[in-house]
């Protein structure tokens, strides 16, 4: 908005470049394009939009925090289960950690630090 105001100010007070066509455009604080966009934004139902923004924000935070906690608990269990018993060979452990680590890294909400710590 500040750039549009500066653009309109330059258009009003200089003679080179774009020339203002009519009096309404000369009295406007913003350029014609930005004024049209602001009129469209004024017609939106902002309370409904902001309500949905809050819903999506709550869902996002819940998923990110929830998934990070579940991943940490799952990888701790896996680490205990695989390393706590002697039923797996070193090749089995490598294959298990490789597949689970690759799967975890390919999932966007999964944090990388628990995967690093479990593999190390």
N, C-alpha and C positions, 0 to 999 in steps of 0.2 A: 504494500500500500504506500509505503514511503517513496518507493521508486516511481510509482504512478503519480504521486503528488509532485515530486520533483520534475518529472517529465511534463506534467501539465503547467507547472510554473515556468519552465523554460519555453514551452510553446506560447504562453501568454506574453512573455516579456522579451522575446527575441523575434527577429524577422527572418532568420534563415531556417531551413528545414520545413517542417510541417506547419501549414498556416491554418488557424482555427477558422472554421466555416461560418458558424452562426453564433448569436449572442448566448444561447443556452449553454453551448460548449465552452464559451469564454467564462461564464459565471461558475462553471462546475469546478469542484475541488479536485476531482480525479479525471483521468482520461475517459473518453467515451466507452472504450472496451471495459475498463475496470468498473465504471459506473453500471454498465449492463450486468456484469458479473455480480456486483454487490446487490443489485435489485433481485437477481435470481436467488442469491443466498438469503435475502430477507424473507422470501416467500416459503422457505423451508420450515418444517416443524422441528425446531431445535430441541424442544424438551424430549420428544420421542427419539431423536438422533442421539442425544447425550445419554438417555436411558440405555439404549442399545450399546453405546460405547462403554458404559459401566458394566453391563452384562458381559460383554466380550472381554473386558479387562479382568473381571473376576474369573472367568473361565480360563483365560490365558495364565494368570498367576497360579490358579489351582492346578492346572496341568503341569506347569513347569516345576513348581515346588513338589507336587505329588509324585511326578515321574522321577525327579531327582532322588527323592527319599526311597521310592520303590526300587530304583536301580541300585542304590547303595546297599539296601538290605538284600536284594537278590544276589548281587556280586559278592557280598560277605558270606552269604549262605553257600554260594558256589565255591568260593575259595576254601571255606571250611570243609565242605563235602568232598571236594576233589583232593585237597592236600591232607585232609584228616584221615583218609583211608589209604590203604596200600593196594586197592583193587585196580588202580589205573597205572599204566606205564607212562613214561615220559612222553612218548609219542601221542598217547591218548590225551594227556593233559595239554600238550601243545595244540592239538587239533581242536579240543573243546574251547580253549581260550581264544584260538584264532577265529573260529566261527562266531562265538559269542561276542568277542571284541569287534569284529567286522560288522556284525549286526547292530551292535550298540552305536558304533560310529556312523552308520548309515541312517539311523533314526534321528531326526533333527532335535527333538526335545531332550534327548539324553545328553547329560553333561559328560565331558571327556575325562575329568579328573578321577572319578571312581573307576573307570575302565583302565586308566593308567596305573592306579594304585593296586588294582586286583591283579593285573598282569605282572606287576613288578614284585 
